[in-house]
């Protein structure tokens, strides 16, 4: 079987413990780590680089070589070695990017392939190539005298390396400052573009409201306390569930507790839960349930314009769609630019997942599939959202929201409300609220 690994340490250690034949290691760089200690106990044979520069910059460490020499391991120098291989003589071979170092086995972004006894031909081919290299009679043994000389050479080179590194750091620092300036300038440009886009979007909301077919009816209400919570209350002549178009035709009467898209002062967007003479709640977050096609029909969609949810998306976002599975686990967040007449998906974001090289868990696979569907069907997704944003169909779930004094930012605020109709034949009613100054 062939196995792909991003972290080889545990796999190496398992095979080393189980190995019954001699172990061979090719690694350009070697530092102390738990895998090296196991190989030393097994008296593995090592093929590696042995140059002053590698020890001065700590790509390899003298302590690691001392460990191997103390364990009486054979170590050979291979010029220009770049391959990384650990193998026995029976049924195990690994090759990949990891050096036999602490960082290579535990921290770096690495990728290696493990072959076992089910891949006999492949293992033998790898061994054949490796044996061609290590059978070279001119390979030089790294023994105690060479090690002791290397200690002196490294000490002598240390000052030169430090001076070189200091000069290099200054040059790299200047390069980093230059690049940081470019990145900051790009971010500032991006934020200016986003601010402009958001300003245009808010202006478009106002334009969309003004371009709607207006109702011939307008009511004036006042934010008043009621049963412990503030509500926008109207007099007995008001009927917020029945609206007449300007041409005189009636909109079908809405059911009590219907939700309706509400635009405040031509900018702030939310949903109002209507009763005949009062609006009981204003919501900036609304779960509309499963509106997606199979196999995502069990995914819940929540639309939100709350500051908390918007803060999770880019600064030009005016609405987000939060998608969750049936257990309430968030799958992804979709950033949206919404201006009533138009809805545009800006991007899809989800939890970051560390690559493991293993088969995805079911929830991670759902996230991947869902994001792929949205990215491939943006227009269809936008249409589904648009259809539900302005719907007045009573929700199966209660529309939770904030009280009127919070939405209108004050008790006793006087508010004019009317209705405008958008869409084909005015099928999308929008409640327009304007606060009196």
SULMO-V251581 format. One line per field, one symbol per residue. ss: DSSP state (2 for helix, 1 for strand, 0 for the rest). phi: phi as a letter, one per 30 degrees, with the letter a starting at -180 (. if undefined). psi: psi as a letter, one per 20 degrees, with the letter a starting at -180 (. if undefined). Layout:
ss=???
phi=???
psi=???
//
This chain:
ss=01111000222222222200000111000100022222222000111100022222000002222222220000111000000011100000111100010222220000011110222222222222222222000001100222222222222222222222222222222222222222222222222222222222222222222220111111111111110011111000000000011000010000000011111100011111110001111110111110000000000111110022220000000011111100000111111111000011111110000000000002222222222222220222222222222000000000000102222000000111111111022201111111100
phi=.cbcbcbdeddedddddddcbecbbcaebbbdadddddddddhdccbadbbeedddcidbbdddddeddddiddbbcbdidbdbbbacccbbbbblcdddbdddcbbddbbbcccbddceddeddddddddddddddddcdccdedddddeddddddddddddddddddddddddddeddddddddddddddddddddddddddddddddddddddcbbcbbdbdahibdbdcbddddbdcbbcdddjdddeddddidcbebcchibdcabcccbdcacdbcccbbccidcdddccdcddcccbbdedddddcedcdcabcccbdddiddcabcdbccbidbbbdclcbbedcddbicdddedddddddddddddcbedddddddedcdcdcdeddcdddacdddddchldidcbcbbbbbcidiidcdbdccbddd
psi=qpppphoighgghghghipirqpppoohqprprhghgghghilqpqprqmqghhhgjkhrqhhghggghhjkqppqpoqkpiqoppqajfkppqqbiprmrghhihgrorprppqaiilgggghgghggghhgiioijpppoagghghhhgghgghigghgggghgghhgghghhggghhggggggghgghgggggghghghhhgghhghiroqqjppqprqoqqoliqpqoqrriiqniipqprhjiqppppqqqjqqpppopkjgppappoqrgjqohqpqjpppjaoiqrqjjijpqppppkqhghhiirqijpiqqpppqahjjppgrpppqopkgiqppphrpqrpppppiirpqqhhhhggghggggghilgggghggghhhgjqjppqhqpoqarrhhggjlqqjppppqaqqprrpkkinqppoppqp.
//
